[in-house]
């Protein structure tokens, strides 16, 4: 505990003898009063810890099968694996299996059944409405309101940033460098843009898939918006520019506290029909897609490693919580070896490969490492971040998430809060526990023994399966019906589904 106050005063008298005795009695009394005030106040000040910084990194379109910490044999993620070993890794984390809906659950802490975004809505490409800050509150807003510096670097997609130029600030992000993700007006003429808009109105998904090749680049020669101002960067690699912004954000706000949301553009393909791009690791394009995609994963991991090194250089590592997640499964074209078997990407599917994603947390001083949590879903992120920072979560909205903070902090007796996790895409819902997985249409699988879902246990009389069907069925029955979408949801998958429904309708 150090020296007592009396011992400290004696030291001061020995070091400054003129303060003692008759001549120095008054001076010593003055100093004594000042020291008493100082010592009376300082313990209170010392007891108030600095608010933690938060960096949340989200990788795009890459499933667990590519991460060594989840059993991958592809050897692509040494930096992320190190964070998993020294932090807390969630074994099973559910999120909707495509970009837009996944981000909405992550940012809002609410299931899709509440927001109405039950299908993909690519607002950046097709407009028609976006993620409305009057209806939904992102995790950035309570942090900004609590005095945090807030920034975003990367991909947003759930608003058209040209239609709503101030929407990121209204969502709580004061500093921004983002890929807009719209058709590049500089690459196409007015006639092509008008044709594109007509095809969107007609929901002509096949023709739109071709025209989407003209999307603004997120990789080579990227188009970015810096605090609302459009920039083009000939000859540059987009992930490097976004990384520079992220590192500069850390440097600008090293006095803290800050929240950096870093939704990387890696490892999504160049466009809907172009699944890979060359990276500075290897510029050759005449290579198998599997090899090029592995390079994209390695480059994302390299950027993560550089960011952690910068936190250490700035002296911020001990008081910064670093989260790593992926937004959904990999493109179905890609396969990877995981735990001795070949796993095909599950993008757009509620299979384990599509919706069971990476989530881990690391902080050398704040999160005791070397542990796992069995279950979480993306709705848990908002309440967890708020709890870790001592910030009240948003009021007057229904949150579905549960805070992992007590478990992450290693509080005595704290256990992970989840007995089940939930997922949804379109009208299909699914809930799982640490073993079994039940679909809203009645299908039941042993998700651990049968991750490819080849053996439906819906009619099984096995006692464990029967109990799981009843237990998980009660969870599904307890959830409310879907809220209507705030507008017609526009995406290639949505256009295709509605076309199939129209074709199947009786005439």
N, C-alpha and C positions, 0 to 999 in steps of 0.2 A: 504493500500500500504506500511505501515511501515514508518520508519524514513527517512527524507530527507538526502542527502549526507552531507549537512552543519551540521545538528543536529548530525550526526554520528561523524563528525570531532570534534565538541565541546565536545562530550562525551570522545573521545580519549584524548583531551587536559586536561580535568578534571581528567581522570584516570592516565595520565602520565604527571604531571606538568613540569618535567624537559625538556619536548619537547617544552615548550612555552618560551616566554621572550627572552632576548638577548642571553643567553647561549644556549638555546635550539632551537633558531630560525632555524638554519641550519638543525638540526635533524628533526624538525617538517616539514620543507619544503621537505625534502627527503621522509618522511613518507607520507606527503600529496600527493606527486607525485605518490608514489606507490599505495596509496589508490584510487586516481583518476583513475589510470590504471585499478585497480581491479574492481572498481565499473562500469567503462565504459564497461568492457568485460563481467562481470558476468550476466547482464540481457540477453545477447544474448545466453550465455551457458544455462541459466535456461529455456529459451524459447524453447529449442530443447528437445522434449519429448523422453523418451526412446522408442525404437522400440518395439512394442508388441510381446510377445511370442504367439505361436499358438499351440494348441493341437487339432488334428482332430481325433475323435474316430468313427470308423465304425463298427457297429454290423453286423453279417453275417446271412442271411436267417431268418429274423424276421420282420413281418409286423406291421403296425400301430395298429392293433387290440390287441397287447400285451403291449402297452404303455398307462399308465393311463392318460398322458397328451393328448392323442388322443382318449380318451373315453373308454379305456379298463376297464373291470370289474374284471380282473384277479389278481390285486394287486401284481404285480411283479416288478414295477420300481419306488420306492419312491425317489431314488436319482436323476434319470433322470427327473422325474416329477418336482422336486424342481428346477432343472436347467431351465426347461421350464417355470415355473411360474415366475421366476426372470430374465428371458432372453427374447429372441424372438423366437417364434415357427412358422415354415412355415406350413400352413394348408394343402397345396397340393404340394408335391415335386415329380416330375417324374424322373425315372431312368429306364434303361432297366431291365427286370425282372429276370435276372440271373447274377451270380457273375462276370464273366469275362467282358462282355460288360459294366456292370454297373461301374466297376472300371476304365475301359478305359475312359468313359465319365467323371467320377469324376476327374481323374488325369490330363486329357488333356484339359478339357474345350471345347471339340469338340463332335459333334453328331457322331453316328456310321456311318452315311451316308458319312462322310468325311474320316474316318480311314479305312473303309471296314470291320470292325469287327462286322458285322450285326448279327452274330450268336455267340453262346458261343464257345470259343476256349480254351480248358483246356491244355495249354502248359505244365504245371507242370507234368501232367500225360502222355500226348501223344506226346510231342515234336512237331517237324514239323514247328518250327518258333515261334516267340514271339513278344511282344510289343517292337518295335525297337526304341531306343533313337535317331537314325538318322532320323526317320520319325516323331516322336511325342515327345513333351516336357511335362514332368510332372510339377506340381506346385512346387516340391522340387527344381528344378534346378534354377529358378530365385531367390529363397530364399538363396540357398547355394552361388550363385554368388554374392549376396548382403551381404554376411558375416554372415548369420545365420548358427548355428549348426543344422544339419538335421539328423533325425533318424526315423527308422521304426521298429515297433514291431508287429508281427502277420502274417497275410496271404497275399501273393502276387498273385500267381497263373498264372499271365499273361506272365510269362517267365518260362522256365525250368532252374532253378538256378544251376543245374549240367552242363547243356550244355553251359550256359553263366555265369560263376562264378563271373564276375565283373559287371553284368548288373545293379544291384541295385545302385552301385556307379555311373555308367554312367547315371542313371535316376535321380541322385541328392541326394541319401541318403548315408551319410558318415558313419553312425553307424546303425547296423542292427542286429536284432534277429528275424528270420522268420521261419515259418514252410514251408519246401520245397514242400510237397504235391505230391511227386512221389511214385512209387511203392517201397516198402522197400526192398532193395537188400539184407539186412541182414536176412530177414524173408523167402525169396524164393530162390531157387537154380537157377543155370544158365539155366537149361532147362525150368523152369517156366518163366524166364525173356524172353527167346527167343520165347516161345509160346505167351507171352503177346505182344511182338513186332510184331509177325506175325498176331495176331488178330487185332492189330491197323491198319496194312497195309490192312487187309481185311475188316476193318470197321465192325467187328462182335460185334455189340453193346450188344447183350444179353449175350454172353460169357464174354465180358469185364466187364459188370456190376457185375458178380460174382468174377472175378479176382481182381476187385478194392477193395475188402475187405482187400487186402494186402497193401493198401496205408499206407504211413508213418503216425504214430499216431500224432495227434495234441493235444490229451487229455492225457490219462494215459500212462506212459512210452513214452513220446514224443520224436520225432526226430526233432531237430532244427538246423538251420545254423546261427552261430554267426560270423558276418563279413566274411562269406564264409566258415567257418570251421564247419564241421558236428559234432554235439553233440547228444548223447543219454542220457536219464535221467530216469533210471529205478525207479519206485515207485513214480515219481513226476507227478503233474498235469500241463499240458502245459500252460493253462491260468495263473497259478500262476507264472511260470517262465517268461512269457512275461510281466506280470504286474511288476515283480521285475526289469526287464530291463527298462521298461518305467519309473518307479520311480527313478531308478539310473540315467537315462538320465536327468531327471529334476534336480537331485541333482548335477550332473557333470556340468551342464550348467546353474546353477542358476544365474550367472552373465549376461546371455542372450546376444543377443536374440537367440531363438531357435524355430524350427518347429518340432514337433513330430507328425508323422502319425501313428495312432494306429488302424490298421484294425484287430480287434479281431477275433479269431477263433470261439468264441461263437457267435451265437447259432447253427451253422451248425451241422449236424449229423456227426457221426463217419465216415461214408462212404456213397456212393450213396444209398445203401440199408439198412443202419442202422441209423435211423433218430435221435436217442437220446443217451446220455451217462449219467452215474451217475456223480454227482459233489461232492465235499467235504461237501456240505450241507446235502446230504443224499446218502450214498454209495450203498443202496439197488437197485438192478436191476430188481427185480420182482415187478414192479409197472406199472400202465398205462402210456402210452407214453405221454399223456397230462400232467400228473403230473411231469414226468421227464423233459419234455421240459420247463415247468414253472420253475423248479429249475435252468435250464440252463439260462433262462432269468434273474432270480433273481441273479445268480452268476455274470452275466455280469454287472448288475446294482450295485452290491456290489463293483466290481472293479472300476467302474466309481466313486462311492462315495469315495473310498480310494484315488483315484488319486486327486480328488478335495481337500480332506483334506491335502494331501501332498503339493499341491500348496499353501495352506494357511499356513502350517507349515514353508515352505521355504520363506514366504513373497512374493510369486509370483502371488498370486491370482488376485490382482487388475490390473496387467499389462499383464495378460494372457487371450487370447480369447479361449474359449473351445467350440468346435463344436461336436454335437452328430448326427449321421445319421445311417440309416440302408441301406444295399445295394440292397435289393429286398424283395419281399414278402416271407411268410413262406411256408414250405413244405405243399403240398395239404392235407396230412394226418392230419394236425393239425387244430383245430378250437379254437376260443376264443370268449368270450362275449365282445361285444363292443356296447355301446349306446343302450343296450336293445335287441340286436340281435346277432345271432351266425354268425361269419365270418369264412369262410374256407380259408386257405392259398392259395395264387395265384402264387406261384413260376412258372416261365416260361410263364406266361400269361400276356397280356397287360391290364387285368382288373385292377380296382382300388386296389384290394387286392394284385396284383402282382407287379405293378409299381408305386403306390403312397406311398411314404416311409416317414420315419421320417427324419426331419432336424431341428435342433435348434441351437442357438448360445447364449453364456452366458459370460459375463464379468462384475463384479460389478461396475467398474468405466468407462469402455469403451463402454458398450452397455446398454442403459436405458431399463429396463426390463418391464415385464407385458404386452407385445405387441405380435401381430401376424402379419405375412405377408401372403397374400392369396396364392401366387404362386411362385414357383421356380422350376428349374430342375438342375440336377447334373452338367450340363455344367457351371452353375453360380458359382461353388465353386472356380475354379482357379482365375477368375478375381476378385472375392470378397476378397479372401485371399490377393492377390497382392495389391489391393486397400487399404485394412485395414493396411497393413504394409508399404505403400508408395513405393512399388516396381513396376517397369514397367513390364507388362505382356510380355510373349514371343513374339518376332517379327517374321515376315516372315511365320506365320501360321495363318490360318483362325480360329478365336475363335467364338463359338456360344453363349458363356455365357455372362451374363450381371451382373454387379456388384451390390450387395445388400448393399455395405458398407455405402453409405450415409444414407440409412434407418436404418441400424443396429446402426450406431453412433447417430441416433436421430437428424440429422442435420435439421434445420428449413425448413419446406416445403418439405422435402425429402419423396418421395413415393416409394413403391416397384416398380421395373422396369418392371415387367412382366404383360402383358395382356393375354398371352397364354403360355403354356408349351408344350413340344414336347416329344414323346417317340417313340421307334422303336424296333422291334425284327424281324429278318429275313426280309421278304419283306413287312411286315405290319407296317404301320405308324399310329400314333394317335396324335391328338392335342386337348387340352381342355382349357377352360377358367374357370372362377370361378363357372360356372354351367354346361355348355354343353361340350360334348366329341364327336369328330368326328373321325371315322376310315377312312383310305385311301380306303377301299372298300365301303364306303358310309353309313355305320351304324352310327346312331346318338343316343346318350343317354343323359338323364338328370342325370349327374354323382352324383349329391347330393341326389335327390329323389329316384334314381334307381341305387345304387352303384353295384348291382349284374347284371346289364345290362339285364334285362328281357323284357324291352319294347322299341323296336327299333322305333325311331321317324323319320326315314329316309323319310317316306311318309307323315309325319304330316303336316297339314296346319296351325298349331298354329303359330301365328306371331313370337313369341320368338324363336321357333324351326327353322322356315324358315330363320330368320335373322342369327341365329347361324350357320346354315348349310352354308350359303353364306359367312359369315365372316371367319369361321374356314377353309372352303374350299379354300379361297384365301391364307391362310397361308400355307396349304399343297402344293398348286400349286407353291408357291414361293420358295420352298426348292429344291435344286439340286438333281439329281439322285444319286444313291449309287455309291461310288467309289468301284472298284473291291477289293476283299480281297487281302492282300499281299501274301497269300499262302492258300492252302486248309485248312479250319477251322476244327479242330478236337475236337469233344466232343461226348458224348453219344447221345445227342439230334441231333447233326449234322449227325452222322452216321445213326441214325434211320430215319431222314428225307430223306436222300439221298437214303436209302433202299426203303422207301415208293415211292419215285419218280421213281426209277428204276422199281419197281413192277408195277407201273401204266402206264409206258411208252408203247406205242404201239409196237408190235413185228412184 
